[in-house]
Amino acid sequence: MKTTYRKSYLSNGMTVASVYLPGMESVSIGFWLKVGGRYENPRHAGVSHFLEHLLFKGTEKRSSTDLKQAIEGIGGSFNAFTGEEYTCYLVKVLQKHLPIGIDILSDMVLHSTLPQEEVEKERLVILEEIKMDQDMPAHYVNELLNALLWPKHPLGMELAGTPKTMRSIRRKDIQAYRDFYYHPRNLTVVASGSVDHGKVVKEVKKYFEKVSGKKPSRYIPVKKRAPRIETHFAFKKTAQTHLALGMLALHRDHPDYRALSLLNVILGANMSSRLFQEVRENRGLAYDISSHLRRYQDTGALVVSAGVDSQKAQESLQVILAELERLKKEPVTQGEFQRAKEYYVGQLLFALEDTMEHMLWAGESLVTRGRIMTPEAVLNQISRLSPAVLQRVARRVIQNRAFKLALIGSGKKRDHERIKKVLQS
């Protein structure tokens, strides 16, 4: 399928982009705001996510029910999500309903009324969401790790906020936040499907051409810190011990980011990975074991997460550390390297068989890089890698004296002291 990317700017600084995919029946539309968790202050932690919920609660001319029926009544779907560096509102409709999709999303972004009664109801909903997350140690242990990786920084705060911040945020705070960040220079609209770029621009202009732009968002950069081992052990009665081991890594636009991505595949991104084979298949220490990358504009992290037998947490950590060390000491074999490349490329191309995935790909790239990173460019970067490059990147990222470990479990303090010594050995 031939993919064509086009981008235009309105006079107020707003970005409008399209991804042309011939022959597709659907069109996916995303309204991307360049604001998320890392733009918040500690007192209002969770306000981006709170606001995302509230935009579905009605506008000056449509009720919450009207908004949902306008999209679902034409066979479409409707959603939103909040990240650390952006918030996205999205719809997927038949191609002929492109104008309706843009109309509804524009109405939400420009004219949501944030009713006081809905603020109070949604506050209770989010408080329950926070409780749910805290009751899921496999998830919550990663929140604890974030606070170690980025202490006293917005990236270390929880996206949904805390019970304290959720109870203290008022409607006026949410409204002020919306008015400050939700404006054309912070907004990128992306439509993906069998769409005409000129038509997309024309439809967006109907709603935004006369809206003035303000200054674009600026985030607080991450300051470099002296490397040191840090741990957070949370005592909770659980059937397993849940751990998350992390180390600061590369930002999303770093020249070595694709090499780090292949290292992640080899380490723990699938069932053929070293951690899955050694920790689960060979030793039976865990059911769930994986690694993943966190990527932001000026920082990133490589994280290993696992749920293990509480009596074998120390052994599990030793095996994980040994696999990390092996990545530094030994170049991966040509066969393992080739399999990782094929997996990475395959997953990328499989994902981009859908209009929604193309919209998400282009939107995230535009809002974080200011340009669209094409799949062809990524494939070109991958083609230039070698086992030697991967080993060099492993030696750069895997710094034993900079490990951060978060752990949730019912183990005794002496068990945790033993685990800490494993990190320090």
Secondary structure as GFF3:
##gff-version 3
##sequence-region A 1 425
A	DSSP	beta_strand	4	9	.	.	.	ID=ss1
A	DSSP	beta_strand	15	20	.	.	.	ID=ss2
A	DSSP	beta_strand	26	33	.	.	.	ID=ss3
A	DSSP	three_ten_helix	37	39	.	.	.	ID=ss4
A	DSSP	three_ten_helix	42	44	.	.	.	ID=ss5
A	DSSP	alpha_helix	47	54	.	.	.	ID=ss6
A	DSSP	alpha_helix	64	72	.	.	.	ID=ss7
A	DSSP	beta_strand	77	82	.	.	.	ID=ss8
A	DSSP	beta_strand	87	94	.	.	.	ID=ss9
A	DSSP	three_ten_helix	95	97	.	.	.	ID=ss10
A	DSSP	alpha_helix	98	111	.	.	.	ID=ss11
A	DSSP	alpha_helix	116	134	.	.	.	ID=ss12
A	DSSP	alpha_helix	137	149	.	.	.	ID=ss13
A	DSSP	three_ten_helix	154	156	.	.	.	ID=ss14
A	DSSP	alpha_helix	163	168	.	.	.	ID=ss15
A	DSSP	alpha_helix	171	181	.	.	.	ID=ss16
A	DSSP	three_ten_helix	184	186	.	.	.	ID=ss17
A	DSSP	beta_strand	187	193	.	.	.	ID=ss18
A	DSSP	alpha_helix	197	208	.	.	.	ID=ss19
A	DSSP	beta_strand	230	235	.	.	.	ID=ss20
A	DSSP	beta_strand	241	248	.	.	.	ID=ss21
A	DSSP	alpha_helix	257	264	.	.	.	ID=ss22
A	DSSP	pi_helix	265	269	.	.	.	ID=ss23
A	DSSP	alpha_helix	274	275	.	.	.	ID=ss24
A	DSSP	pi_helix	276	282	.	.	.	ID=ss25
A	DSSP	beta_strand	286	295	.	.	.	ID=ss26
A	DSSP	beta_strand	300	308	.	.	.	ID=ss27
A	DSSP	three_ten_helix	310	312	.	.	.	ID=ss28
A	DSSP	alpha_helix	313	329	.	.	.	ID=ss29
A	DSSP	alpha_helix	334	351	.	.	.	ID=ss30
A	DSSP	alpha_helix	355	369	.	.	.	ID=ss31
A	DSSP	alpha_helix	375	383	.	.	.	ID=ss32
A	DSSP	alpha_helix	387	397	.	.	.	ID=ss33
A	DSSP	three_ten_helix	400	402	.	.	.	ID=ss34
A	DSSP	beta_strand	404	409	.	.	.	ID=ss35
A	DSSP	alpha_helix	413	424	.	.	.	ID=ss36
###
